[in-house]
Amino acid sequence: MITAPFHPLQKVLESRIAIIDGAMGTTIRTYGMTEADIRSERFRDAKKDLLNNGDLFSLTQPEMIGDIHRRFLEAGADIIETNTFGATSIAQSEFFVDDPREHGGRKNPEFYQKIIDDKFLGDLAWEINEQSARQCREWADRVANQTGRQRFVAGAVGPLTVSLSNSPDADDPGFRVVTFDQVKTAYAQQVRALIAGGSDLLLVETIFDSLNAKAALVAIREVFDEDGTVLPIMISAAVGRGGETMISAQTVEAFWNAVEHAKPLSVGLNCSLGPDLMYPFLEELSQKTTAAVSAYPNAGLPNPLSPTGFDLNPEDMARYLAEFAEGNLINIAGGCCGNTPEHIAAIAKALEGKAPRSLRRAEAEVAA
């Protein structure tokens, strides 16, 4: 097993609260993109609607994606995420493969084995991941050179559109649409492409299903060992109002116990809850883990009448994240759905000069 060397971000986390970027999908929405824009010439003849497949914009509208990265960096982000939340062959199949359920069939492991073996989907997933990482790398380095402050690229590994923990068939609770090895294979391809594109870190995020996350972490470990490379790993779960991951229903403490073996640089919570509801679960996690703690909540509840689709304004998010810092809960802060570059700028300003959660104290408390 290859061990990760000391990473420059670790030094940052010991000295101040690092800022991670906001929501790619929310910010794309503000550009007024249409179905024709995401298709461009390349996907003009696609049979399904593609507008909700935001990862494709990295291929068809790279200037817009680069502009979004630039804006988040200039807002103060130390870490920017690749536009790859759904960039696996499994997730991309939702947009390019007919759903057998529409013809009286069902999705099952045989269906997903064809997805895994599909060259078009595999090549597409690789290209999205590699190109998105290169776009992030270009802008992170450009802004770092302009400001004299190093910036980091996190290869985003999302939760998938299938679950390993639950059956979609109420009459067959043992049924799973996909196997662990199929999920692991799709994640391994994504991870290799993110590394090839120049990612500094790997971020397994918005975890609804802990078993899916385990498949991603096993894939990462195998890629590291097989390819002779290693990057720091960040892990972030999405929890419901009771503090459990929403499909696998693990408590925050159980979730940490399930992923601790990966020795992540950070573990945290994102998406799902607004910052007002996230506090107690973040507090519990900060008491249990020896890793750095990250928090990038949604900007409150969904609100279709809001310009961003969510309730909280930049000053609201800044206030809540400052409370996390004052409670000595976080080392990394930012925003998920509903958080634009303006939100991240407000958060960065509010956290400037505030002490990060003590990593050494966390280690001592867990040891005791």
Order of alpha helices (4+ residues) and beta strands (2+ residues): alpha-beta-alpha-alpha-alpha-alpha-beta-alpha-alpha-alpha-beta-alpha-beta-alpha-beta-alpha-beta-alpha-beta-alpha-beta-alpha-alpha
